[in-house]
């Protein structure tokens, strides 16, 4: 389906990063800071066990494919942005 919707050259990104958040307290705090969501997404509404499994799966994929991960747990937006820019050579 995707191949018919876009040029194949767009199916291979120049760079890949995976942002992780393995601190449940921080995850809950960030979700709460947004206020009541009209339509929470499927990930946000799931329990901690699910969140942990998803996080582990992304980390395993990153290791398997050599993708850089950034743990965003205690970092500010500015710190994360700076780290991404450094990794991308910007």
PDB file of N, CA, C and O in Angstrom:
ATOM      1  N   UNK A   1       0.825  -1.196   0.000  1.00  0.00           N
ATOM      2  CA  UNK A   1       0.000   0.000   0.000  1.00  0.00           C
ATOM      3  C   UNK A   1       0.868   1.258   0.000  1.00  0.00           C
ATOM      4  O   UNK A   1       0.631   2.170  -0.793  1.00  0.00           O
ATOM      5  N   UNK A   2       1.887   1.319   0.897  1.00  0.00           N
ATOM      6  CA  UNK A   2       2.717   2.519   0.966  1.00  0.00           C
ATOM      7  C   UNK A   2       3.473   2.752  -0.334  1.00  0.00           C
ATOM      8  O   UNK A   2       3.644   3.892  -0.765  1.00  0.00           O
ATOM      9  N   UNK A   3       3.917   1.682  -0.946  1.00  0.00           N
ATOM     10  CA  UNK A   3       4.700   1.827  -2.166  1.00  0.00           C
ATOM     11  C   UNK A   3       3.887   2.482  -3.279  1.00  0.00           C
ATOM     12  O   UNK A   3       4.444   3.180  -4.127  1.00  0.00           O
ATOM     13  N   UNK A   4       2.600   2.266  -3.280  1.00  0.00           N
ATOM     14  CA  UNK A   4       1.777   2.885  -4.317  1.00  0.00           C
ATOM     15  C   UNK A   4       1.436   4.335  -3.970  1.00  0.00           C
ATOM     16  O   UNK A   4       0.974   5.081  -4.833  1.00  0.00           O
ATOM     17  N   UNK A   5       1.656   4.739  -2.724  1.00  0.00           N
ATOM     18  CA  UNK A   5       1.277   6.078  -2.293  1.00  0.00           C
ATOM     19  C   UNK A   5       2.438   7.065  -2.287  1.00  0.00           C
ATOM     20  O   UNK A   5       2.221   8.275  -2.212  1.00  0.00           O
ATOM     21  N   UNK A   6       3.666   6.561  -2.364  1.00  0.00           N
ATOM     22  CA  UNK A   6       4.820   7.459  -2.308  1.00  0.00           C
ATOM     23  C   UNK A   6       5.985   6.910  -3.112  1.00  0.00           C
ATOM     24  O   UNK A   6       6.030   5.723  -3.435  1.00  0.00           O
ATOM     25  N   UNK A   7       6.902   7.766  -3.422  1.00  0.00           N
ATOM     26  CA  UNK A   7       8.100   7.371  -4.137  1.00  0.00           C
ATOM     27  C   UNK A   7       8.956   6.498  -3.216  1.00  0.00           C
ATOM     28  O   UNK A   7       9.107   6.837  -2.042  1.00  0.00           O
ATOM     29  N   UNK A   8       9.520   5.395  -3.699  1.00  0.00           N
ATOM     30  CA  UNK A   8      10.321   4.493  -2.853  1.00  0.00           C
ATOM     31  C   UNK A   8      11.493   5.186  -2.151  1.00  0.00           C
ATOM     32  O   UNK A   8      11.921   4.726  -1.093  1.00  0.00           O
ATOM     33  N   UNK A   9      12.023   6.278  -2.710  1.00  0.00           N
ATOM     34  CA  UNK A   9      13.166   6.935  -2.070  1.00  0.00           C
ATOM     35  C   UNK A   9      12.781   7.501  -0.698  1.00  0.00           C
ATOM     36  O   UNK A   9      13.655   7.711   0.143  1.00  0.00           O
ATOM     37  N   UNK A  10      11.497   7.748  -0.462  1.00  0.00           N
ATOM     38  CA  UNK A  10      11.061   8.260   0.828  1.00  0.00           C
ATOM     39  C   UNK A  10      10.874   7.153   1.862  1.00  0.00           C
ATOM     40  O   UNK A  10      10.587   7.442   3.024  1.00  0.00           O
ATOM     41  N   UNK A  11      11.028   5.918   1.470  1.00  0.00           N
ATOM     42  CA  UNK A  11      10.856   4.796   2.384  1.00  0.00           C
ATOM     43  C   UNK A  11      12.136   4.501   3.167  1.00  0.00           C
ATOM     44  O   UNK A  11      12.130   3.639   4.046  1.00  0.00           O
ATOM     45  N   UNK A  12      13.224   5.197   2.865  1.00  0.00           N
ATOM     46  CA  UNK A  12      14.495   5.034   3.571  1.00  0.00           C
ATOM     47  C   UNK A  12      14.914   6.386   4.140  1.00  0.00           C
ATOM     48  O   UNK A  12      15.410   7.241   3.407  1.00  0.00           O
ATOM     49  N   UNK A  13      14.719   6.584   5.433  1.00  0.00           N
ATOM     50  CA  UNK A  13      15.056   7.880   6.022  1.00  0.00           C
ATOM     51  C   UNK A  13      16.567   8.105   6.054  1.00  0.00           C
ATOM     52  O   UNK A  13      17.352   7.156   6.075  1.00  0.00           O
ATOM     53  N   UNK A  14      16.951   9.366   6.059  1.00  0.00           N
ATOM     54  CA  UNK A  14      18.370   9.720   6.174  1.00  0.00           C
ATOM     55  C   UNK A  14      18.900   9.391   7.564  1.00  0.00           C
ATOM     56  O   UNK A  14      20.030   8.922   7.704  1.00  0.00           O
ATOM     57  N   UNK A  15      18.100   9.634   8.581  1.00  0.00           N
ATOM     58  CA  UNK A  15      18.481   9.383   9.971  1.00  0.00           C
ATOM     59  C   UNK A  15      17.288   8.832  10.732  1.00  0.00           C
ATOM     60  O   UNK A  15      16.132   9.091  10.397  1.00  0.00           O
ATOM     61  N   UNK A  16      17.607   8.057  11.777  1.00  0.00           N
ATOM     62  CA  UNK A  16      16.546   7.541  12.637  1.00  0.00           C
ATOM     63  C   UNK A  16      16.961   7.699  14.090  1.00  0.00           C
ATOM     64  O   UNK A  16      18.106   7.434  14.454  1.00  0.00           O
ATOM     65  N   UNK A  17      16.027   8.128  14.906  1.00  0.00           N
ATOM     66  CA  UNK A  17      16.198   8.233  16.347  1.00  0.00           C
ATOM     67  C   UNK A  17      14.943   7.704  17.012  1.00  0.00           C
ATOM     68  O   UNK A  17      13.844   7.849  16.477  1.00  0.00           O
ATOM     69  N   UNK A  18      15.099   7.101  18.155  1.00  0.00           N
ATOM     70  CA  UNK A  18      13.940   6.674  18.928  1.00  0.00           C
ATOM     71  C   UNK A  18      14.021   7.373  20.278  1.00  0.00           C
ATOM     72  O   UNK A  18      15.016   7.257  20.993  1.00  0.00           O
ATOM     73  N   UNK A  19      12.969   8.096  20.613  1.00  0.00           N
ATOM     74  CA  UNK A  19      12.879   8.760  21.913  1.00  0.00           C
ATOM     75  C   UNK A  19      12.173   7.823  22.873  1.00  0.00           C
ATOM     76  O   UNK A  19      11.079   7.339  22.586  1.00  0.00           O
ATOM     77  N   UNK A  20      12.798   7.566  24.012  1.00  0.00           N
ATOM     78  CA  UNK A  20      12.201   6.670  24.996  1.00  0.00           C
ATOM     79  C   UNK A  20      11.882   7.445  26.269  1.00  0.00           C
ATOM     80  O   UNK A  20      12.427   8.521  26.515  1.00  0.00           O
ATOM     81  N   UNK A  21      11.008   6.887  27.051  1.00  0.00           N
ATOM     82  CA  UNK A  21      10.644   7.471  28.349  1.00  0.00           C
ATOM     83  C   UNK A  21      10.332   6.310  29.279  1.00  0.00           C
ATOM     84  O   UNK A  21       9.200   5.829  29.328  1.00  0.00           O
ATOM     85  N   UNK A  22      11.347   5.861  30.018  1.00  0.00           N
ATOM     86  CA  UNK A  22      11.170   4.668  30.838  1.00  0.00           C
ATOM     87  C   UNK A  22      10.839   4.968  32.297  1.00  0.00           C
ATOM     88  O   UNK A  22      10.832   4.062  33.130  1.00  0.00           O
ATOM     89  N   UNK A  23      10.570   6.213  32.603  1.00  0.00           N
ATOM     90  CA  UNK A  23      10.212   6.615  33.964  1.00  0.00           C
ATOM     91  C   UNK A  23       8.699   6.816  34.040  1.00  0.00           C
ATOM     92  O   UNK A  23       8.171   7.797  33.516  1.00  0.00           O
ATOM     93  N   UNK A  24       8.009   5.888  34.692  1.00  0.00           N
ATOM     94  CA  UNK A  24       6.540   5.928  34.755  1.00  0.00           C
ATOM     95  C   UNK A  24       6.037   7.211  35.408  1.00  0.00           C
ATOM     96  O   UNK A  24       5.046   7.788  34.961  1.00  0.00           O
ATOM     97  N   UNK A  25       6.709   7.656  36.453  1.00  0.00           N
ATOM     98  CA  UNK A  25       6.280   8.876  37.140  1.00  0.00           C
ATOM     99  C   UNK A  25       6.349  10.069  36.191  1.00  0.00           C
ATOM    100  O   UNK A  25       5.422  10.877  36.132  1.00  0.00           O
ATOM    101  N   UNK A  26       7.445  10.175  35.453  1.00  0.00           N
ATOM    102  CA  UNK A  26       7.603  11.282  34.510  1.00  0.00           C
ATOM    103  C   UNK A  26       6.582  11.184  33.374  1.00  0.00           C
ATOM    104  O   UNK A  26       6.028  12.197  32.948  1.00  0.00           O
ATOM    105  N   UNK A  27       6.334   9.972  32.886  1.00  0.00           N
ATOM    106  CA  UNK A  27       5.346   9.779  31.825  1.00  0.00           C
ATOM    107  C   UNK A  27       3.974  10.266  32.276  1.00  0.00           C
ATOM    108  O   UNK A  27       3.299  11.003  31.557  1.00  0.00           O
ATOM    109  N   UNK A  28       3.567   9.846  33.476  1.00  0.00           N
ATOM    110  CA  UNK A  28       2.263  10.244  34.013  1.00  0.00           C
ATOM    111  C   UNK A  28       2.211  11.757  34.219  1.00  0.00           C
ATOM    112  O   UNK A  28       1.192  12.387  33.936  1.00  0.00           O
ATOM    113  N   UNK A  29       3.299  12.337  34.706  1.00  0.00           N
ATOM    114  CA  UNK A  29       3.360  13.784  34.934  1.00  0.00           C
ATOM    115  C   UNK A  29       3.194  14.544  33.610  1.00  0.00           C
ATOM    116  O   UNK A  29       2.462  15.532  33.549  1.00  0.00           O
ATOM    117  N   UNK A  30       3.864  14.089  32.569  1.00  0.00           N
ATOM    118  CA  UNK A  30       3.775  14.769  31.275  1.00  0.00           C
ATOM    119  C   UNK A  30       2.373  14.665  30.679  1.00  0.00           C
ATOM    120  O   UNK A  30       1.866  15.626  30.101  1.00  0.00           O
ATOM    121  N   UNK A  31       1.763  13.520  30.819  1.00  0.00           N
ATOM    122  CA  UNK A  31       0.399  13.358  30.310  1.00  0.00           C
ATOM    123  C   UNK A  31      -0.551  14.263  31.101  1.00  0.00           C
ATOM    124  O   UNK A  31      -1.406  14.931  30.518  1.00  0.00           O
ATOM    125  N   UNK A  32      -0.398  14.282  32.426  1.00  0.00           N
ATOM    126  CA  UNK A  32      -1.268  15.104  33.275  1.00  0.00           C
ATOM    127  C   UNK A  32      -1.094  16.591  32.994  1.00  0.00           C
ATOM    128  O   UNK A  32      -2.052  17.357  33.099  1.00  0.00           O
ATOM    129  N   UNK A  33       0.123  17.008  32.638  1.00  0.00           N
ATOM    130  CA  UNK A  33       0.378  18.428  32.395  1.00  0.00           C
ATOM    131  C   UNK A  33      -0.378  18.953  31.177  1.00  0.00           C
ATOM    132  O   UNK A  33      -0.535  20.163  31.019  1.00  0.00           O
ATOM    133  N   UNK A  34      -0.839  18.065  30.331  1.00  0.00           N
ATOM    134  CA  UNK A  34      -1.600  18.484  29.146  1.00  0.00           C
ATOM    135  C   UNK A  34      -3.065  18.733  29.470  1.00  0.00           C
ATOM    136  O   UNK A  34      -3.815  19.231  28.631  1.00  0.00           O
ATOM    137  N   UNK A  35      -3.471  18.389  30.679  1.00  0.00           N
ATOM    138  CA  UNK A  35      -4.873  18.546  31.045  1.00  0.00           C
ATOM    139  C   UNK A  35      -5.697  17.389  30.511  1.00  0.00           C
ATOM    140  O   UNK A  35      -5.161  16.428  29.957  1.00  0.00           O
ATOM    141  N   UNK A  36      -6.991  17.492  30.684  1.00  0.00           N
ATOM    142  CA  UNK A  36      -7.905  16.440  30.226  1.00  0.00           C
ATOM    143  C   UNK A  36      -7.883  16.371  28.705  1.00  0.00           C
ATOM    144  O   UNK A  36      -8.155  17.364  28.031  1.00  0.00           O
ATOM    145  N   UNK A  37      -7.562  15.206  28.169  1.00  0.00           N
ATOM    146  CA  UNK A  37      -7.536  15.023  26.722  1.00  0.00           C
ATOM    147  C   UNK A  37      -8.902  14.581  26.231  1.00  0.00           C
ATOM    148  O   UNK A  37      -9.509  13.671  26.795  1.00  0.00           O
ATOM    149  N   UNK A  38      -9.382  15.222  25.185  1.00  0.00           N
ATOM    150  CA  UNK A  38     -10.677  14.836  24.620  1.00  0.00           C
ATOM    151  C   UNK A  38     -10.629  13.425  24.072  1.00  0.00           C
ATOM    152  O   UNK A  38     -11.559  12.640  24.257  1.00  0.00           O
ATOM    153  N   UNK A  39      -9.546  13.112  23.400  1.00  0.00           N
ATOM    154  CA  UNK A  39      -9.392  11.779  22.812  1.00  0.00           C
ATOM    155  C   UNK A  39      -7.984  11.262  23.086  1.00  0.00           C
ATOM    156  O   UNK A  39      -7.104  11.380  22.234  1.00  0.00           O
ATOM    157  N   UNK A  40      -7.764  10.686  24.279  1.00  0.00           N
ATOM    158  CA  UNK A  40      -6.431  10.142  24.571  1.00  0.00           C
ATOM    159  C   UNK A  40      -6.086   9.051  23.563  1.00  0.00           C
ATOM    160  O   UNK A  40      -6.942   8.263  23.163  1.00  0.00           O
ATOM    161  N   UNK A  41      -4.819   9.019  23.163  1.00  0.00           N
ATOM    162  CA  UNK A  41      -4.453   8.015  22.170  1.00  0.00           C
ATOM    163  C   UNK A  41      -4.362   6.633  22.806  1.00  0.00           C
ATOM    164  O   UNK A  41      -4.413   6.495  24.029  1.00  0.00           O
ATOM    165  N   UNK A  42      -4.230   5.631  21.975  1.00  0.00           N
ATOM    166  CA  UNK A  42      -4.249   4.247  22.441  1.00  0.00           C
ATOM    167  C   UNK A  42      -3.111   3.950  23.408  1.00  0.00           C
ATOM    168  O   UNK A  42      -3.280   3.138  24.318  1.00  0.00           O
ATOM    169  N   UNK A  43      -1.960   4.586  23.234  1.00  0.00           N
ATOM    170  CA  UNK A  43      -0.827   4.327  24.116  1.00  0.00           C
ATOM    171  C   UNK A  43      -1.021   4.970  25.483  1.00  0.00           C
ATOM    172  O   UNK A  43      -0.752   4.338  26.505  1.00  0.00           O
ATOM    173  N   UNK A  44      -1.475   6.193  25.516  1.00  0.00           N
ATOM    174  CA  UNK A  44      -1.622   6.915  26.777  1.00  0.00           C
ATOM    175  C   UNK A  44      -2.644   6.280  27.698  1.00  0.00           C
ATOM    176  O   UNK A  44      -2.519   6.377  28.919  1.00  0.00           O
ATOM    177  N   UNK A  45      -3.634   5.643  27.148  1.00  0.00           N
ATOM    178  CA  UNK A  45      -4.699   5.092  27.972  1.00  0.00           C
ATOM    179  C   UNK A  45      -4.398   3.682  28.492  1.00  0.00           C
ATOM    180  O   UNK A  45      -5.192   3.116  29.244  1.00  0.00           O
ATOM    181  N   UNK A  46      -3.265   3.120  28.099  1.00  0.00           N
ATOM    182  CA  UNK A  46      -2.915   1.762  28.538  1.00  0.00           C
ATOM    183  C   UNK A  46      -2.138   1.781  29.850  1.00  0.00           C
ATOM    184  O   UNK A  46      -1.593   2.811  30.247  1.00  0.00           O
ATOM    185  N   UNK A  47      -2.094   0.622  30.520  1.00  0.00           N
ATOM    186  CA  UNK A  47      -1.453   0.519  31.826  1.00  0.00           C
ATOM    187  C   UNK A  47       0.080   0.491  31.741  1.00  0.00           C
ATOM    188  O   UNK A  47       0.663   0.441  30.658  1.00  0.00           O
ATOM    189  N   UNK A  48       0.706   0.524  32.920  1.00  0.00           N
ATOM    190  CA  UNK A  48       2.166   0.584  33.003  1.00  0.00           C
ATOM    191  C   UNK A  48       2.832  -0.640  32.386  1.00  0.00           C
ATOM    192  O   UNK A  48       3.872  -0.511  31.740  1.00  0.00           O
ATOM    193  N   UNK A  49       2.259  -1.815  32.569  1.00  0.00           N
ATOM    194  CA  UNK A  49       2.851  -3.033  31.995  1.00  0.00           C
ATOM    195  C   UNK A  49       2.946  -2.907  30.475  1.00  0.00           C
ATOM    196  O   UNK A  49       3.966  -3.261  29.883  1.00  0.00           O
ATOM    197  N   UNK A  50       1.899  -2.411  29.856  1.00  0.00           N
ATOM    198  CA  UNK A  50       1.901  -2.198  28.413  1.00  0.00           C
ATOM    199  C   UNK A  50       2.984  -1.188  28.029  1.00  0.00           C
ATOM    200  O   UNK A  50       3.736  -1.409  27.080  1.00  0.00           O
ATOM    201  N   UNK A  51       3.059  -0.073  28.777  1.00  0.00           N
ATOM    202  CA  UNK A  51       4.053   0.967  28.493  1.00  0.00           C
ATOM    203  C   UNK A  51       5.468   0.396  28.561  1.00  0.00           C
ATOM    204  O   UNK A  51       6.308   0.697  27.712  1.00  0.00           O
ATOM    205  N   UNK A  52       5.722  -0.417  29.558  1.00  0.00           N
ATOM    206  CA  UNK A  52       7.044  -1.025  29.724  1.00  0.00           C
ATOM    207  C   UNK A  52       7.365  -1.956  28.561  1.00  0.00           C
ATOM    208  O   UNK A  52       8.483  -1.933  28.046  1.00  0.00           O
ATOM    209  N   UNK A  53       6.406  -2.770  28.142  1.00  0.00           N
ATOM    210  CA  UNK A  53       6.623  -3.683  27.013  1.00  0.00           C
ATOM    211  C   UNK A  53       6.913  -2.919  25.721  1.00  0.00           C
ATOM    212  O   UNK A  53       7.806  -3.295  24.962  1.00  0.00           O
ATOM    213  N   UNK A  54       6.165  -1.855  25.476  1.00  0.00           N
ATOM    214  CA  UNK A  54       6.374  -1.053  24.268  1.00  0.00           C
ATOM    215  C   UNK A  54       7.755  -0.407  24.303  1.00  0.00           C
ATOM    216  O   UNK A  54       8.480  -0.419  23.308  1.00  0.00           O
ATOM    217  N   UNK A  55       8.113   0.156  25.453  1.00  0.00           N
ATOM    218  CA  UNK A  55       9.422   0.797  25.581  1.00  0.00           C
ATOM    219  C   UNK A  55      10.546  -0.209  25.327  1.00  0.00           C
ATOM    220  O   UNK A  55      11.492   0.082  24.596  1.00  0.00           O
ATOM    221  N   UNK A  56      10.437  -1.387  25.930  1.00  0.00           N
ATOM    222  CA  UNK A  56      11.446  -2.430  25.725  1.00  0.00           C
ATOM    223  C   UNK A  56      11.526  -2.853  24.262  1.00  0.00           C
ATOM    224  O   UNK A  56      12.616  -3.067  23.730  1.00  0.00           O
ATOM    225  N   UNK A  57      10.379  -2.971  23.621  1.00  0.00           N
ATOM    226  CA  UNK A  57      10.360  -3.386  22.207  1.00  0.00           C
ATOM    227  C   UNK A  57      11.060  -2.359  21.322  1.00  0.00           C
ATOM    228  O   UNK A  57      11.811  -2.727  20.420  1.00  0.00           O
ATOM    229  N   UNK A  58      10.817  -1.078  21.576  1.00  0.00           N
ATOM    230  CA  UNK A  58      11.498  -0.037  20.796  1.00  0.00           C
ATOM    231  C   UNK A  58      13.003  -0.069  21.033  1.00  0.00           C
ATOM    232  O   UNK A  58      13.780   0.098  20.093  1.00  0.00           O
ATOM    233  N   UNK A  59      13.420  -0.281  22.273  1.00  0.00           N
ATOM    234  CA  UNK A  59      14.850  -0.354  22.577  1.00  0.00           C
ATOM    235  C   UNK A  59      15.479  -1.561  21.881  1.00  0.00           C
ATOM    236  O   UNK A  59      16.584  -1.463  21.347  1.00  0.00           O
ATOM    237  N   UNK A  60      14.783  -2.691  21.884  1.00  0.00           N
ATOM    238  CA  UNK A  60      15.291  -3.884  21.194  1.00  0.00           C
ATOM    239  C   UNK A  60      15.410  -3.648  19.693  1.00  0.00           C
ATOM    240  O   UNK A  60      16.394  -4.055  19.075  1.00  0.00           O
ATOM    241  N   UNK A  61      14.416  -2.996  19.106  1.00  0.00           N
ATOM    242  CA  UNK A  61      14.495  -2.669  17.677  1.00  0.00           C
ATOM    243  C   UNK A  61      15.675  -1.747  17.397  1.00  0.00           C
ATOM    244  O   UNK A  61      16.390  -1.922  16.411  1.00  0.00           O
ATOM    245  N   UNK A  62      15.872  -0.766  18.270  1.00  0.00           N
ATOM    246  CA  UNK A  62      16.995   0.156  18.098  1.00  0.00           C
ATOM    247  C   UNK A  62      18.316  -0.601  18.132  1.00  0.00           C
ATOM    248  O   UNK A  62      19.192  -0.364  17.300  1.00  0.00           O
ATOM    249  N   UNK A  63      18.460  -1.500  19.080  1.00  0.00           N
ATOM    250  CA  UNK A  63      19.693  -2.279  19.182  1.00  0.00           C
ATOM    251  C   UNK A  63      19.877  -3.160  17.951  1.00  0.00           C
ATOM    252  O   UNK A  63      20.977  -3.258  17.408  1.00  0.00           O
ATOM    253  N   UNK A  64      18.805  -3.792  17.522  1.00  0.00           N
ATOM    254  CA  UNK A  64      18.862  -4.699  16.371  1.00  0.00           C
ATOM    255  C   UNK A  64      19.253  -3.971  15.087  1.00  0.00           C
ATOM    256  O   UNK A  64      20.001  -4.510  14.272  1.00  0.00           O
ATOM    257  N   UNK A  65      18.757  -2.763  14.906  1.00  0.00           N
ATOM    258  CA  UNK A  65      18.982  -2.033  13.658  1.00  0.00           C
ATOM    259  C   UNK A  65      19.974  -0.877  13.791  1.00  0.00           C
ATOM    260  O   UNK A  65      20.135  -0.093  12.856  1.00  0.00           O
ATOM    261  N   UNK A  66      20.635  -0.764  14.936  1.00  0.00           N
ATOM    262  CA  UNK A  66      21.628   0.285  15.114  1.00  0.00           C
ATOM    263  C   UNK A  66      21.044   1.687  15.129  1.00  0.00           C
ATOM    264  O   UNK A  66      21.659   2.627  14.625  1.00  0.00           O
ATOM    265  N   UNK A  67      19.864   1.826  15.702  1.00  0.00           N
ATOM    266  CA  UNK A  67      19.198   3.125  15.783  1.00  0.00           C
ATOM    267  C   UNK A  67      19.526   3.758  17.134  1.00  0.00           C
ATOM    268  O   UNK A  67      19.442   3.100  18.171  1.00  0.00           O
ATOM    269  N   UNK A  68      19.894   5.015  17.116  1.00  0.00           N
ATOM    270  CA  UNK A  68      20.205   5.739  18.338  1.00  0.00           C
ATOM    271  C   UNK A  68      18.940   5.980  19.142  1.00  0.00           C
ATOM    272  O   UNK A  68      17.899   6.328  18.584  1.00  0.00           O
ATOM    273  N   UNK A  69      19.030   5.793  20.465  1.00  0.00           N
ATOM    274  CA  UNK A  69      17.910   6.105  21.346  1.00  0.00           C
ATOM    275  C   UNK A  69      18.291   7.264  22.258  1.00  0.00           C
ATOM    276  O   UNK A  69      19.455   7.433  22.619  1.00  0.00           O
ATOM    277  N   UNK A  70      17.308   8.042  22.617  1.00  0.00           N
ATOM    278  CA  UNK A  70      17.487   9.127  23.569  1.00  0.00           C
ATOM    279  C   UNK A  70      16.451   8.925  24.665  1.00  0.00           C
ATOM    280  O   UNK A  70      15.248   8.953  24.405  1.00  0.00           O
ATOM    281  N   UNK A  71      16.925   8.721  25.899  1.00  0.00           N
ATOM    282  CA  UNK A  71      16.011   8.588  27.022  1.00  0.00           C
ATOM    283  C   UNK A  71      15.634   9.996  27.481  1.00  0.00           C
ATOM    284  O   UNK A  71      16.481  10.750  27.961  1.00  0.00           O
ATOM    285  N   UNK A  72      14.391  10.333  27.333  1.00  0.00           N
ATOM    286  CA  UNK A  72      13.902  11.684  27.606  1.00  0.00           C
ATOM    287  C   UNK A  72      13.407  11.858  29.031  1.00  0.00           C
ATOM    288  O   UNK A  72      12.872  12.913  29.373  1.00  0.00           O
ATOM    289  N   UNK A  73      13.572  10.860  29.855  1.00  0.00           N
ATOM    290  CA  UNK A  73      13.011  10.842  31.203  1.00  0.00           C
ATOM    291  C   UNK A  73      13.115  12.112  32.002  1.00  0.00           C
ATOM    292  O   UNK A  73      12.091  12.641  32.435  1.00  0.00           O
ATOM    293  N   UNK A  74      14.311  12.628  32.220  1.00  0.00           N
ATOM    294  CA  UNK A  74      14.472  13.804  33.080  1.00  0.00           C
ATOM    295  C   UNK A  74      15.003  15.003  32.307  1.00  0.00           C
ATOM    296  O   UNK A  74      15.383  16.005  32.913  1.00  0.00           O
ATOM    297  N   UNK A  75      15.035  14.921  31.003  1.00  0.00           N
ATOM    298  CA  UNK A  75      15.584  16.011  30.195  1.00  0.00           C
ATOM    299  C   UNK A  75      14.493  17.004  29.798  1.00  0.00           C
ATOM    300  O   UNK A  75      13.336  16.640  29.593  1.00  0.00           O
ATOM    301  N   UNK A  76      14.897  18.257  29.697  1.00  0.00           N
ATOM    302  CA  UNK A  76      13.971  19.290  29.232  1.00  0.00           C
ATOM    303  C   UNK A  76      13.842  19.192  27.711  1.00  0.00           C
ATOM    304  O   UNK A  76      14.632  18.517  27.052  1.00  0.00           O
ATOM    305  N   UNK A  77      12.848  19.866  27.174  1.00  0.00           N
ATOM    306  CA  UNK A  77      12.684  19.912  25.717  1.00  0.00           C
ATOM    307  C   UNK A  77      13.944  20.452  25.057  1.00  0.00           C
ATOM    308  O   UNK A  77      14.382  19.956  24.018  1.00  0.00           O
ATOM    309  N   UNK A  78      14.515  21.468  25.672  1.00  0.00           N
ATOM    310  CA  UNK A  78      15.711  22.093  25.118  1.00  0.00           C
ATOM    311  C   UNK A  78      16.886  21.127  25.110  1.00  0.00           C
ATOM    312  O   UNK A  78      17.652  21.094  24.148  1.00  0.00           O
ATOM    313  N   UNK A  79      17.036  20.341  26.171  1.00  0.00           N
ATOM    314  CA  UNK A  79      18.123  19.360  26.230  1.00  0.00           C
ATOM    315  C   UNK A  79      17.936  18.274  25.166  1.00  0.00           C
ATOM    316  O   UNK A  79      18.892  17.859  24.513  1.00  0.00           O
ATOM    317  N   UNK A  80      16.701  17.827  25.006  1.00  0.00           N
ATOM    318  CA  UNK A  80      16.416  16.802  24.000  1.00  0.00           C
ATOM    319  C   UNK A  80      16.690  17.348  22.607  1.00  0.00           C
ATOM    320  O   UNK A  80      17.315  16.683  21.781  1.00  0.00           O
ATOM    321  N   UNK A  81      16.221  18.559  22.354  1.00  0.00           N
ATOM    322  CA  UNK A  81      16.445  19.186  21.055  1.00  0.00           C
ATOM    323  C   UNK A  81      17.939  19.337  20.785  1.00  0.00           C
ATOM    324  O   UNK A  81      18.396  19.064  19.675  1.00  0.00           O
ATOM    325  N   UNK A  82      18.688  19.761  21.769  1.00  0.00           N
ATOM    326  CA  UNK A  82      20.128  19.930  21.606  1.00  0.00           C
ATOM    327  C   UNK A  82      20.806  18.595  21.304  1.00  0.00           C
ATOM    328  O   UNK A  82      21.683  18.519  20.442  1.00  0.00           O
ATOM    329  N   UNK A  83      20.400  17.555  22.010  1.00  0.00           N
ATOM    330  CA  UNK A  83      20.976  16.224  21.781  1.00  0.00           C
ATOM    331  C   UNK A  83      20.659  15.731  20.370  1.00  0.00           C
ATOM    332  O   UNK A  83      21.522  15.164  19.700  1.00  0.00           O
ATOM    333  N   UNK A  84      19.440  15.945  19.925  1.00  0.00           N
ATOM    334  CA  UNK A  84      19.058  15.537  18.568  1.00  0.00           C
ATOM    335  C   UNK A  84      19.875  16.301  17.542  1.00  0.00           C
ATOM    336  O   UNK A  84      20.397  15.713  16.595  1.00  0.00           O
ATOM    337  N   UNK A  85      19.988  17.601  17.724  1.00  0.00           N
ATOM    338  CA  UNK A  85      20.764  18.430  16.786  1.00  0.00           C
ATOM    339  C   UNK A  85      22.216  17.965  16.731  1.00  0.00           C
ATOM    340  O   UNK A  85      22.806  17.893  15.653  1.00  0.00           O
ATOM    341  N   UNK A  86      22.790  17.651  17.881  1.00  0.00           N
ATOM    342  CA  UNK A  86      24.167  17.170  17.910  1.00  0.00           C
ATOM    343  C   UNK A  86      24.303  15.850  17.174  1.00  0.00           C
ATOM    344  O   UNK A  86      25.223  15.671  16.376  1.00  0.00           O
ATOM    345  N   UNK A  87      23.390  14.928  17.437  1.00  0.00           N
ATOM    346  CA  UNK A  87      23.441  13.624  16.775  1.00  0.00           C
ATOM    347  C   UNK A  87      23.286  13.733  15.254  1.00  0.00           C
ATOM    348  O   UNK A  87      23.862  12.948  14.501  1.00  0.00           O
ATOM    349  N   UNK A  88      22.502  14.712  14.821  1.00  0.00           N
ATOM    350  CA  UNK A  88      22.271  14.901  13.385  1.00  0.00           C
ATOM    351  C   UNK A  88      23.308  15.823  12.743  1.00  0.00           C
ATOM    352  O   UNK A  88      23.292  16.045  11.532  1.00  0.00           O
ATOM    353  N   UNK A  89      24.196  16.349  13.560  1.00  0.00           N
ATOM    354  CA  UNK A  89      25.231  17.230  13.033  1.00  0.00           C
ATOM    355  C   UNK A  89      24.702  18.581  12.602  1.00  0.00           C
ATOM    356  O   UNK A  89      25.206  19.169  11.645  1.00  0.00           O
ATOM    357  N   UNK A  90      23.693  19.081  13.295  1.00  0.00           N
ATOM    358  CA  UNK A  90      23.094  20.380  12.950  1.00  0.00           C
ATOM    359  C   UNK A  90      23.601  21.488  13.847  1.00  0.00           C
ATOM    360  O   UNK A  90      23.199  22.641  13.692  1.00  0.00           O
TER     361      UNK A  90
END
